[in-house]
Amino acid sequence: MVEQKKLTKGKAALLLVLSALGAVVSATELHGWHVYLGFAIVGVVVLGGFLLWNRKS
């Protein structure tokens, strides 16, 4: 079983900034349904980063 450790404020802030940047890029550069695909990809990447950083091997 994998233990969880605390996500530091710095890492949480970094994930938040990356999420915001991804959302801005998706909204400004993509059109139509591609915007939603961009949002979904950003969400999966941020979730993956959160899960990887929040695990203790």
C-alpha positions in Angstrom: 0.0 0.0 0.0 1.3 3.5 -0.9 1.5 6.1 1.8 0.6 9.7 1.1 2.8 12.6 2.0 1.8 16.3 2.2 1.8 18.3 -1.0 3.9 21.4 -0.2 2.5 24.9 -0.9 5.1 25.4 -3.5 4.2 22.3 -5.5 0.5 23.1 -5.1 1.1 26.6 -6.4 3.1 25.2 -9.3 0.2 22.9 -10.2 -2.2 25.8 -10.0 -0.1 28.0 -12.2 0.4 25.2 -14.8 -3.3 24.6 -14.8 -4.1 28.2 -15.4 -1.5 28.5 -18.2 -2.9 25.4 -19.9 -6.4 26.8 -19.6 -5.4 30.2 -21.1 -3.5 28.5 -24.0 -6.5 26.2 -24.7 -8.9 29.1 -24.6 -6.9 31.4 -26.8 -5.2 29.0 -29.3 -7.8 26.3 -29.8 -11.3 26.6 -31.4 -14.5 24.7 -31.2 -14.5 21.3 -29.5 -10.6 21.4 -29.3 -10.9 23.9 -26.4 -12.7 21.2 -24.3 -10.1 18.6 -25.4 -7.3 21.0 -24.3 -9.1 21.5 -20.9 -9.4 17.8 -20.4 -5.7 17.2 -21.3 -4.6 19.9 -18.9 -6.8 18.4 -16.2 -5.4 14.9 -16.6 -1.8 16.2 -16.6 -2.4 18.3 -13.4 -4.1 15.3 -11.7 -1.2 13.1 -12.7 1.3 15.6 -11.3 -0.7 15.8 -8.1 -0.9 12.1 -7.7 2.8 11.5 -8.5 4.0 14.3 -6.2 1.7 13.2 -3.4 2.9 9.6 -3.3 5.6 8.3 -1.0 7.4 5.3 -2.5 
